[in-house]
Amino acid sequence: MQRRDHHIGVLAVVLAGLAGFVDAVGFLTSGGYFVSFMSGNSTRLGVGLGSALEAGAAAGSAAGFEAALLALALIAAFVAGTVTASLLRRGVPERAKESAVLGLVAGLMAVSALLERGEGALPLLPLAAAMGAMNLAFEVGGDVRVGLTYMTGTLVKLGLRLADALSGGARMAWLPYLVLWLGLVLGGVIGAGLQMRVGGAATWFAGGLAALVAVIVGIGRRRGAA
């Protein structure tokens, strides 16, 4: 069981890094929107609607509604990805659940990369769906065991475990949460750097990594079941 938990921890850090990578790519591509951080997009939705209602003038109102519409579309795509991944998990054997979800993530990233040839924000939607799906890699009993694309809860747990350590509790229980957060930040650094260097090709890199992880996880699960 300890070995299994260790493997899950390593995989979670890798996938959190991938989420940071993809979010950085989406942020730079869209000029300030997110493909994994839906709290940020929810705020942008509210700001866009508020700005549109306050602007009054036709031009200002249109710009606000356009910003709100993009934020709403990204949120809807994220939720759709989560629903699709959850339904997929229910239709495959236990040993194939994680690899099936990660295969879906890789496929959605490939779709986004293909759409990069066009104009507009359309390529961002499959990326947001991929990030929604990726959180289901660690679904247990209908709940997400490890949140990969949002770190607010992780940072709260980090703070709680630090408080425990300072109060005489487990001294290092906070470390996994710090490592998970650092994984996302490092992924964002790499994603931003690669996006600025190679543009849309960065999405192909992310999709290839997701596919590779899906294969590795699938092989590991089959060996464990053998």
N, C-alpha and C positions, 0 to 999 in steps of 0.2 A: 504493500500500500504506500509506504514511504517513497519507493522508487517511482510509482505512478504519480504521486503528488509532485515529485521533483520534475518529472517530464512535463506535467501540466504547467508548472511554474515557468519552465524554460520556454515552452510554446507560447504562453501568455505574454511573456516579455517580447518575443519575436513578433507576435501579432500586434502588440501595442506599438512596437516600432514601425510596423507596416502601416498602422492607422495614422501615426504621426506623419509618416512619409506622404501618404495619400492626402491627408488634410492640408499639408503644406503646399502640395501641388495644386489642389483645388483652390486654396486661398489665393495663391499667386495668379492662377488662371482667371479667377472670377473677379479679382480686385477687392477681396475682403469678405467673401462668403465661405462657409465651411461645408465639407462633405461628410464629416463625422461628428462634429460638435453641434448638436441640434439645439442646445440651450442658446448658443450664440445666434443661430438662425432664427430662433423664436424671438429673441430680442430685436433682431433686424426686421422681422415681420412687424412687430409692434411699432418700432421706430418709423418704418416705411409708411404704415397706415396713419400713424400720428402726424407725420410730416405732410402726407397728402391731404389730410383733413384740415390741417392748419394753414397750408400754403394758399389755398383758395384759388390762386391763379392757375390757369389751365396747364401751363408748362410745369410748374412746381408740383401740381397735383399728379400729373401723369408720371413724373419721375418717381415720386413716392410710391405710387401704386405699382409701378414696374419693379421697384426694389422689393416691395412686399410680396409680389407674385413669385419672384425668383426664390425668395426665402421659403415661401409656402411650398413651392414645387420640390425643393430639396428635402424639406421635412416629409412630404408625402412619399418621395422616392425612398427615403431612409426607412420609413414604416413599411412600405411595400417590400423592401428587401428583407426586413425582419420577418414579415408574414411568410414570404416565399421560403426562406431558410427553415422556419419552424415547420412548415408543411412538408418540406423535403426530409427533414430529420425523422418525421413520423412515418415516412414511406420507405426507409432503408433499414437494413439490419443494424444492430447496436454497434458492431465493430466498424461500420462504414459511415457513421453519423458525422464525425468531425471532418473526414476527408471529403465527404459529399458537400458539406457546407463550404469548405475551402475551395473546392472545385467550382462551385457556384460563384464564389467571390472572384476567382481568377477569370471566369467567363465574363462576368460583368465588367471587370477592368479591361478585358480585351475589347468588348463592345465600345467602351469609352474611348479607348485608344483609336479604334477605327473611325469613330465619330469626330475625332480631332481634326480631320481633314475639312470639316465644315466650319461654319461660323456660328457664333452665339454660345449660349450656355448649355446646349443640349448634351455635350459630353459629360457635364457635371452630374447629370441625373443618374446614369448607371454607376458612377463612382459613389454617390450617396447611397444607392441601393446596396452596393457591395459592402459598404461600411455597416449598414443596418444588418445585413446578413452575417457579417463576420462575428458579431457579438453572440450569435447562436452557436458558435463553435463550442461553447462551454455551457450549454443549456442543461440543466438538471431538474427534472420534475416540473417543467414549465417555467422555471426561473433561471435567470442568467447568473452563473456561478462567478464569473470574472467579467467585469465591464472593460472592454478593450478600447473603445473609442471615446470614452468620457472619463475624466480623471478627478472630478470633484469628489465623488464618493471615496475614491482611493486616497485622496489627500486628507479627507476627514478621518478615515481609518488610520492613516499614518499618524495624524495628530493624537488620536485616541491611544494607539499603541505606544507612542512616545510618552504620553501621560502615565500609562501603566508602568513603563520602564522607570520613570522618575519616582513612581510611588512604590517601588519594590517589586513590581511584577516582572514578567518575562523581559529580559534585557534586550533581546534582538528581534522581537516579534514585529517591530516596525519596518525592518529591513526589506522584506518582500514588496511592501507597498512603495517604498522609495525606489526600488529597482524597477518596478512596473512603470512608475511615473517617468523615471529617467529614460526608459526604453522609448516611450512616446516622444519625449523631447529630442532624443538623439535621432529618431526616425524623421522628425520634423526638420532637423538640421540637414540631414542627408537629402531629404526630398526637396527642400528649398534650393540647395546647391545644385542638384542634378537638374531640376526644372529650369533654373537660370542658364545652365550650360547646354542642355539638349532639348528643351521644350517638351513637346508632346511625347517624345520617346521615353520620358520618365514614367509614364503610365504603363508602357509595355514592360519596363523593368519591374514595377510593382506587381503587375499581373503574373509575370514569370516567377517571381518570388512566391506569390500565393500558390501557384500551381506546384512549385517544387515542394513547398511545405505540405500541401495536400497529399502528394505522392509519398513523402517521408512518413507522415502520420498514418496513412493507409497501410503502408508496409509494416510499420511498427505495431499497429493494431492486429494485423493478420498474424504476425509472429507471436504476439501475446496470446492470441486465441488458439494457436496451434498446440 
